[in-house]
Amino acid sequence: MRSLPLSLALLVLATPAPPAVAAQAPPAMDRPALSAALDSCTPSVLPAERVAVFIGSMPALDTSERMSMRFDLERLRPGERLWRRVVGAPTFGLWERSLPNRAGFVFRKRVDGLQVPAGYRVLVRFRWESADGEIVQRTHRRTAVCQQPDLRPDLVPETVTAILDAAGLVLYSVQVRNAGRSTAGPFTVRVGSASTEIAQLVEGRRTTVLVLAPACAAGSRLLVRVDADGRVEEADERGNLLRGFCPVLGG
C-alpha cells in the first residue's frame, strides 16, 4: 500500500454569543451546551477529499471571563486496540481562547487528507478562566468516530493458462479480480513482455484477459502483472504480481 502523508488543514469558525449585559451572566437560553461532536465525515477514494470536521461548544460560567478549548486528534487503525494521538497534526493540540465576557464559545476544526483505513475522533478539553487568568473549572469530552474505510480498488491476478499457440506465440488467459471497493481502470495486464489494455473492472468482479505473448520455456518461470504501469491507485499494491511456472498448453 502506498504511504500517503497526512496533510491537515484548519477551518476555524468562532461564533460567540452577544456580550453579557453589565456584569451579570446572560440568560441560560443564550448559552450553548457543553459538547464535543463530529460535525461531518466524508470518505473518498481520493486522499485530498477524505475530510472530517469536529466541533466543540461550551457555555460561560458566572465566575469566568474567558473560555478556551483544545482539540487533540486521535486515530485507531485496524488491528490496533488503543487510540493514539496524531502527533504533529497542524493546529491541533493548541488552546483556542474566546473573547472576554461571551455567553458561550463554539469552535470548529477540519482535517483533510486522512489516511485509510482508520477511525478518527477528537478529544476536546474545556477550561474556564477568571478575569485574573485563574482556571476556575475544566473538563473534557470526546467526539463520535469518523470512519475512513479504504475505498480504493485492489487488482489481483488469480490464474493464468495457455489456450493457443502459433509460431512461437501463446495466447494466455489471465483471470483478474478487483478485490477493492471502487472501479479500477484503465489498466494493463502484462504477461512476460507483452500486455493488454483493460478499460475498467468494477469492484468485486472478475474478468478474463487474453494476452498474446512469446511462448515461455517449459519449466521456466512466468510473471503476470496487473496494472503494470502503475496508473491505478490501489488499496494494496503488493498483490499485483503472479509468479508461476510456464503453463502447459490447455492446462
C-alpha positions in Angstrom: 0.0 0.0 0.0 1.3 3.4 -0.9 2.1 5.5 2.1 0.5 8.9 1.9 1.4 11.8 4.1 -1.3 13.1 6.4 -2.0 16.6 5.2 -4.1 18.6 7.6 -5.9 21.9 7.1 -7.8 24.1 9.5 -11.2 25.6 9.1 -12.0 27.8 12.2 -15.3 29.3 12.9 -15.7 31.0 16.3 -19.3 32.1 17.0 -19.5 34.0 20.2 -22.9 34.9 21.6 -23.8 38.5 22.3 -21.8 40.1 25.2 -23.3 39.9 28.7 -25.3 42.8 29.9 -23.4 44.8 32.5 -21.6 42.4 34.9 -24.4 39.8 35.1 -24.4 36.5 33.4 -26.5 36.2 30.2 -29.7 34.2 30.2 -29.2 30.4 30.2 -31.1 30.1 26.9 -28.3 32.1 25.1 -25.6 29.7 26.2 -24.5 26.8 24.0 -24.5 23.4 25.5 -21.2 21.8 26.6 -20.4 19.3 23.9 -17.9 17.8 21.5 -19.2 16.4 18.3 -18.4 15.0 14.9 -19.8 17.7 12.5 -19.2 15.8 9.2 -17.2 12.9 7.9 -16.5 12.4 4.2 -14.9 9.2 3.0 -13.4 9.2 -0.5 -11.2 7.3 -2.9 -9.1 10.4 -3.3 -6.9 11.3 -0.4 -7.5 15.1 -0.6 -11.3 14.5 -0.3 -11.2 12.5 2.9 -12.4 15.1 5.3 -13.6 15.3 8.9 -15.0 18.4 10.7 -15.2 18.4 14.5 -17.0 21.0 16.7 -16.8 21.9 20.3 -19.1 24.2 22.3 -19.2 25.4 25.9 -21.3 27.8 27.9 -19.9 30.6 30.0 -19.9 30.3 33.8 -20.9 33.1 36.2 -17.4 33.1 37.6 -15.5 33.0 34.2 -14.4 35.8 31.9 -12.9 33.7 29.1 -13.3 30.2 27.8 -10.8 28.0 25.9 -10.8 24.7 24.1 -8.1 22.3 22.9 -8.6 19.7 20.1 -6.4 16.6 20.1 -6.8 14.3 17.0 -6.8 10.6 17.8 -6.6 7.6 15.4 -7.3 3.9 15.6 -6.2 1.6 12.7 -7.5 -1.9 12.1 -5.8 -4.4 14.4 -4.9 -1.8 17.0 -6.5 -1.9 20.4 -5.6 1.6 21.7 -6.4 5.0 20.2 -3.3 7.1 19.6 -2.9 10.8 19.3 -1.9 12.0 15.9 1.5 13.7 16.6 2.3 16.8 14.7 -1.1 17.5 13.3 -1.1 21.2 12.4 -3.4 23.4 14.5 -4.3 20.6 16.8 -3.1 20.4 20.4 -3.4 24.2 20.8 -5.6 26.2 23.1 -8.1 28.4 21.4 -9.5 31.2 23.5 -12.8 33.1 23.3 -13.2 36.9 23.5 -13.9 38.1 27.1 -17.4 38.1 28.6 -19.2 36.0 26.0 -22.2 33.8 26.6 -20.5 30.8 25.0 -17.8 29.6 22.7 -18.2 27.5 19.6 -15.2 26.3 17.6 -14.8 24.0 14.6 -11.7 22.2 13.2 -11.3 20.5 9.9 -8.8 17.8 8.9 -8.1 16.8 5.3 -6.1 14.0 3.7 -6.9 11.4 6.2 -5.0 8.1 5.9 -7.0 4.9 5.4 -8.2 2.6 6.7 -8.7 4.2 10.1 -11.1 5.8 12.6 -10.6 9.3 13.8 -12.0 11.2 16.8 -11.1 14.2 18.8 -10.5 14.7 22.5 -11.8 18.3 23.3 -10.6 19.8 26.5 -12.5 22.8 28.0 -11.5 25.3 30.6 -12.9 28.5 32.1 -10.7 31.4 33.2 -11.4 34.2 35.7 -10.5 37.8 35.0 -7.1 37.4 36.5 -6.3 34.3 34.4 -7.0 31.6 37.0 -8.5 28.4 35.8 -11.8 28.1 37.7 -13.1 24.9 36.0 -12.0 22.3 33.5 -13.4 19.2 31.8 -13.2 17.2 28.6 -15.4 15.4 26.1 -14.7 13.0 23.1 -16.4 13.2 19.7 -18.0 10.4 17.8 -15.8 8.5 15.4 -15.2 9.3 11.8 -14.7 6.0 10.0 -12.5 6.3 6.9 -12.6 2.9 5.0 -10.2 2.3 2.2 -12.4 2.8 -0.9 -9.7 2.3 -3.5 -9.7 -0.6 -6.0 -7.4 -3.6 -5.5 -6.4 -5.6 -8.6 -5.3 -9.2 -8.2 -4.2 -11.7 -10.9 -5.6 -15.1 -9.8 -4.7 -17.6 -12.5 -3.0 -17.9 -15.9 -3.4 -20.6 -18.5 -2.2 -21.2 -22.1 -5.0 -21.7 -24.5 -3.5 -21.4 -28.0 0.0 -21.3 -29.6 1.2 -20.5 -33.1 4.7 -19.7 -34.5 6.3 -19.2 -31.1 3.5 -17.1 -29.7 1.0 -18.2 -27.0 -2.4 -16.8 -26.1 -2.5 -16.6 -22.4 -5.8 -16.4 -20.4 -5.4 -14.4 -17.2 -8.2 -14.2 -14.6 -8.1 -10.8 -12.8 -10.2 -9.8 -9.8 -10.9 -6.4 -8.3 -11.0 -7.1 -4.6 -11.3 -3.4 -3.7 -14.3 -1.1 -3.1 -14.3 1.0 -6.3 -14.0 0.6 -10.1 -10.4 0.3 -11.4 -9.3 1.4 -14.9 -7.9 1.8 -17.3 -5.0 -0.6 -16.6 -2.7 -3.1 -18.3 -2.2 -6.8 -17.8 1.3 -7.9 -18.7 2.4 -11.5 -19.4 6.1 -11.7 -19.9 7.0 -9.0 -22.3 3.5 -8.5 -23.8 0.5 -6.7 -22.5 -3.2 -6.0 -23.0 -5.2 -2.8 -22.1 -8.4 -3.1 -20.0 -10.8 -0.2 -19.9 -12.2 -0.9 -16.4 -13.1 -3.6 -13.8 -15.9 -3.0 -11.4 -15.4 -3.6 -7.7 -16.0 -7.2 -6.6 -15.9 -8.5 -10.2 -13.6 -10.9 -12.1 -12.7 -10.7 -15.8 -10.7 -12.9 -18.2 -8.0 -11.1 -20.1 -6.3 -12.6 -23.2 -2.7 -11.7 -23.8 -0.7 -12.8 -26.9 2.9 -13.2 -25.8 6.1 -15.1 -26.7 5.9 -18.7 -25.6 7.8 -19.4 -22.4 10.0 -22.5 -22.0 8.6 -25.5 -20.2 9.6 -25.5 -16.5 10.6 -21.8 -16.6 9.1 -19.0 -14.5 6.3 -16.8 -16.0 5.5 -13.4 -14.5 2.0 -11.9 -14.8 1.4 -8.3 -13.6 -1.7 -6.3 -13.4 -1.6 -2.5 -13.5 1.9 -3.0 -14.9 2.4 0.8 -15.5 1.1 1.8 -12.1 -1.8 4.0 -13.2 -4.3 2.8 -10.7 -4.2 4.0 -7.0 -4.8 0.8 -5.2 -5.5 -0.3 -1.6 -2.8 -2.9 -1.8 -0.1 -2.7 -4.4 1.6 -5.9 -3.2 -0.9 -8.3 -4.8 -0.3 -7.2 -8.4 2.2 -9.8 -9.3 1.6 -13.5 -10.0 4.6 -15.7 -10.2 4.3 -19.3 -11.6 5.7 -21.9 -13.8 5.2 -21.7 -17.5 1.7 -23.1 -18.0 1.2 -26.2 -20.2 -0.9 -25.6 -23.2 -4.5 -26.3 -22.3 -3.6 -26.7 -18.6 
